[in-house]
C-alpha cells in the first residue's frame, strides 16, 4: 500500500502555536488512520517539492499585524510558481491563531491558494482572542479530519 502524504506547513514561533501544530499532528497520526504519512515542516524550510509530493496540506500561521506571518508569506513566495500547475485541486486546511479577528490573515491566504487552485476541505479554523485550551482539541480534530479524508479518498 502506498501511503498518502499529508504536509503540515507551520510557522510556530510561540509555545502555544507549537502546541497547536503538535495537536494537528496528533490528530493526523491517529492510530485508526493507516494510509497517511504526516510530515510537519516550518514555513521557512518547506520547499516546492515538499508541496508537490503531498496529497494534502494543512497551513498554520499566526496573525501578524492583521496578515499571515512573514514566514508563511515567504513560503508562498518561494513555492507559488513552482507549484502553480502541479498542485491544482490540492486539498488544504487553514488554521490561524488570531489575536484579533483573523480576517486579514484568512483573506491573504485565500487569495494565494485561490490562485494555486487549491481546494479547501472546510472553513478555516480561526482560534481568536485570548488563549483557550479548547484550541488544542479543535486543532486535533482538524488534523484527524484531513488525514481521515485523505485515507478514505474523500479529499
JODAGI-V944058 format. One record per backbone hydrogen bond with DSSP energy under -0.5 kcal/mol. CO is the residue of the C=O (numbers start at 0). NH is the residue of the N-H. E is the energy in kcal/mol with one decimal. If there is no record, write none. Layout:
CO:NH:E
CO:NH:E
This chain:
0:2:-0.5
3:36:-3.0
4:54:-3.5
4:55:-1.0
5:38:-2.6
6:8:-0.6
6:57:-2.6
7:9:-0.6
7:40:-2.8
8:59:-2.6
9:11:-0.6
9:42:-1.6
13:17:-2.3
14:18:-2.0
15:19:-1.8
16:20:-2.5
17:21:-2.6
18:22:-2.1
19:23:-2.3
20:24:-2.2
21:25:-2.6
22:26:-2.5
23:27:-2.3
24:28:-2.0
26:29:-1.4
29:32:-2.0
31:33:-0.9
34:3:-3.1
35:37:-0.5
36:5:-2.6
38:7:-3.0
40:9:-2.4
41:45:-1.5
46:49:-1.2
46:50:-1.3
47:51:-2.7
48:52:-1.3
50:53:-1.5
54:90:-0.7
55:6:-2.6
56:92:-1.9
57:8:-2.9
58:94:-3.0
59:10:-2.2
60:96:-2.0
61:63:-0.6
61:68:-0.5
62:64:-0.5
63:66:-1.1
66:63:-3.6
68:72:-2.2
69:73:-2.5
70:74:-2.2
71:75:-2.2
72:76:-2.7
73:77:-2.3
74:78:-2.1
75:79:-2.4
78:82:-1.7
79:83:-1.3
82:85:-0.5
82:86:-1.7
86:89:-2.3
89:118:-2.6
90:56:-2.0
91:120:-2.2
92:58:-3.0
93:124:-2.8
94:60:-2.1
95:97:-0.8
95:126:-3.1
96:62:-2.4
96:98:-0.5
97:128:-1.0
99:128:-0.7
101:105:-2.7
102:106:-2.8
103:107:-2.3
104:108:-2.4
105:109:-2.9
106:110:-2.2
107:111:-1.4
108:112:-2.7
109:113:-1.9
110:114:-1.6
111:115:-1.8
112:116:-0.8
112:117:-2.4
113:116:-0.6
116:88:-2.8
117:119:-0.5
118:91:-2.3
123:125:-0.8
124:95:-2.9
124:126:-0.7
125:127:-1.1
126:97:-1.9
131:134:-1.8
132:135:-1.4
132:136:-0.7
133:137:-2.0
134:138:-2.3
135:139:-2.4
136:140:-2.4
137:141:-2.0
138:142:-2.6
139:143:-2.3
140:144:-2.7
141:145:-2.5
142:146:-2.3
143:147:-2.9
144:148:-2.4
145:149:-2.2
146:150:-2.7
147:151:-2.4
148:152:-0.7
148:153:-2.0
148:154:-1.3
149:152:-0.7
